[in-house]
């Protein structure tokens, strides 16, 4: 694998976050309107999503980031809602579920930071950000919003590594709790693996790598197992797919991550 020799040191592969946004996170509790939106809000949200945001996202990903999406045929005939799981390696990862799920509406589970920017929280909410509650009080409404979305034929984007490690070509441990949604609500999961390659041809001057996203076939929970075991089994399958795809197709390391105690 080619290496750009940029090095970042980490101490905790599960909890370290290198997003560097320094946003003052607001409290997300049961007062947050996860679902209680007006009809006007819903109409405006759909118009913004389909007429403005989706075309802009596709343009940015394909022409600015030179991204490619492989194996979308795997989910072309998938009916109903489903959960999309991916590795979290770029600031623009939130753009990926809408492209993968198109023409279905995609929502993304995000940290409270996503709806904490002053003056823009309404925009990220309209575009489909569902913030994780900062306390236990907001959890029932949060889970109801995800269930309603998925059962209604929408898609839920989830990044079970939780924190952003920009341009990371490995796969960190996935959070098993994130895989309860397909088990609880009888829906499949689809895994998208973001891989990195050096630009070629006219764009070979770019230092930051291009991204290719590989999309898995739908994976269904094993209902012969107890719920927690089925959840863990889905997590292991997602981890295996991400590790296989990144090992096979990530051929350029723009940033190398090393533990702080390693020379």
Secondary structure, 3 states (H helix, E strand, C coil): CEEEEEEEEECCCCCCCCCCCCCCCCCCCCCCCCCCCCHHHHHHHHHHHHHHHHHHHHHHHHHHCCCEEECHHHHCCCCCCEEEEECCCCCCHHHHHHHHHCCCCEEEEECHHHHCCCCCHHHHHHCCEEECCCCHHHHHHHHHHHHHHHHCCCEEEECCCCCCCCCCCCCCCCCHHHHHHHHHHCCCEEEEEEEEECCCHHHCCCCCCEEEEEECCCECCCCCCCHHHHHHHHHHHHHHHHHHHHHHHCCEEEEEEEECCCC
